[in-house]
Structures are given as structure tokens and as C-alpha cells.
């Protein structure tokens, strides 16, 4: 809808001369056809239609003392017709239009049309050159510039890879002066959405860190909890690769959701470690970490399994109508939950043992604060 072309890829060539546009489109089409995965490559249809072309002789018009716009206005009124009055018959109304008969609508007939001039009526043949020819049935424009479109779709290959090869071919193609190429279509909207999702991801990670730091007052503990995010992304990337899914906008949304779930699991464990030390008198040792990990294993597994079961219909029924958008989201979250749950079970306690002693003891010594 945004590019005006019903295809995934729209290559627009801009210029003034229609024949040159058609020639450049044929050249570019031959080069693009060699790109693997490029399907349905075609040039915008333009059918030549018969035309009668009238070119005003400005010198002759000046000689007879008649302005060129007056000639064109008189010719337009005779050919297209001009409403002069309205006829009423009972309750019906008809417009009375004066125009040339069909027999005069030819090159020979137009030459005999008499045009009013200060020196009397003069045949149109003395004021303009009239000839028969062919012309395009339509002239498409974008932003006031003439253009022709090559449209294509992706088949058997990721759209982003095809677009990369396509841009390389377009950059290597020499165009006449004043002619240029723009690329549009579905991939353009996908790239813009990907950039937006990427920006929002950075904002989300920043806000996560701010919230965690405000709670734990420790950069080390905040980063330790957020370390669950790359652990989850490992499984998500593997899931996309095994299922043959591209890195789409839907998959990026799944990554953001997965990051929130994985951070929650880290919060459950780290908070429990600190609470064991503060309220139950546990020391910072391996026994305390083992106890806290086992006590938080059931909640972590429960939340992961509930989420996995909820995603099962989207995960295993990818061919059903309505699931083609949410299927990549389900693949990312499901596979990411597997790696996050398994790796978090072993790595979070180990990282807390290695890097969390100082921050945890400082939190335990803090007074006048509620339990985490």
C-alpha cells in the first residue's frame, strides 16, 4: 500500500523519456533475473494506444495573430465537447453538448477544422502539424516525476539477502543523466520496523537496568540478573535456525518478550539468596546458594512450563490460517525458555557465588528496608 506496488520488492526508475525508461527497465530486469531467489520479476505493463498528435506551429499562429492557447482551447472544445444548454423533457433533463462528429475525429478530419483568427477562419492544418502515432496508455508519476516499476517477490531465500544482492546490482548499473532508481516494497517497511524495534529494545534494556539498580543498589547484581538475557537468546537463535525462520519483525518482538521472562527468573533466585541471608541467618556459602536454587527451582520450572504449554498451538500448527505471524514469536519464546531455564539453573548460582558476595552482604547489612 505504501509503495503502490503489489509485491514484496518494488524497483522504481525515474526519468523524463518513456522510451528510455522502458529500455533501462529491460536492462535492469536482465541483471536482476540472475539473482537467486528472485521470483515473479516483471516490468510494469504499458500498452501502446493509437493517438492523434497535434503540434502547434507557433510561428504560423503568430503570423495569423491567434494565440496558441486559443487554438488548443478551441480544439479541445470540439473534440471533447462543450455543454451549451440544458433540455428539459417532462421530469428529465439532458445536457446539450456540441462536438465534432465521429467522421471528423481523424487526422484528415482535424486538418479541415476552421479556427477563428483576426483575419478570418483558417484550417487547423495551417496552424499545426497533425499526425497519427502511438503512445502509452498510462503515464505513472511519483512526486511529479515519471517512473516505471519493476516488481518482484522472494522465493526460497530470505528477503533481506535478496535485497542486499539487488542493491549491489542497482549500484553497479549506469543510468543516463537525470535518471535514478529507488527501492521500496515490503522489505522497506520491514527494515523500518526492525530499526524501530531495535531502538525500543535498547530502551527496554536500559529501563530494566534502571529498575533493577533502584531495587538492589548494585550494578554487579543488576548485570548478573540481566545475564540471563544472552542465555535465553542462545536457544532462541538456535530455534529460528532449526525451524528455518528468518529474523523477522515478529521474531524481534519475541526476543523482547523472552528477555523479560528470563530476567524474571534471575530476580527470583537472587532475591531469594539475599532473603535467606537476611532473615534466616544463612551465611554466604555454597550451602546457602544450593538451598536457594533448589527452593526456587519449582517456581521457575512452573512459569516456564505454563508459558511453553500456552505456546504449543502456535508452535506446532504453523500452517494453520492466522498463525503465520505469531509462529515466529512462539518459536523464539519456546526455544529461548528451554536454554534460559537449563543454563540459568547452573550459571546464575555460579555467577552469584563468584561475583555477588560484596553486593549481597551490603544488602544484608542494610537496615530499615523491606525484604526483596
Secondary structure as UniProt FT lines:
FT   STRAND          9..14
FT   HELIX           18..32
FT   TURN            33..34
FT   TURN            36..37
FT   STRAND          38..43
FT   STRAND          48..56
FT   HELIX           58..64
FT   HELIX           68..80
FT   STRAND          82..89
FT   TURN            90..91
FT   STRAND          92..98
FT   HELIX           102..104
FT   HELIX           107..111
FT   STRAND          114..117
FT   TURN            118..119
FT   STRAND          120..123
FT   HELIX           124..126
FT   STRAND          128..136
FT   STRAND          141..142
FT   TURN            143..144
FT   STRAND          145..154
FT   HELIX           159..172
FT   TURN            177..178
FT   STRAND          180..185
FT   HELIX           186..216
FT   HELIX           219..226
FT   HELIX           228..243
FT   HELIX           249..279
FT   HELIX           286..295
FT   HELIX           297..316
FT   TURN            318..319
FT   TURN            321..322
FT   TURN            324..325
FT   HELIX           326..355
FT   HELIX           357..365
//
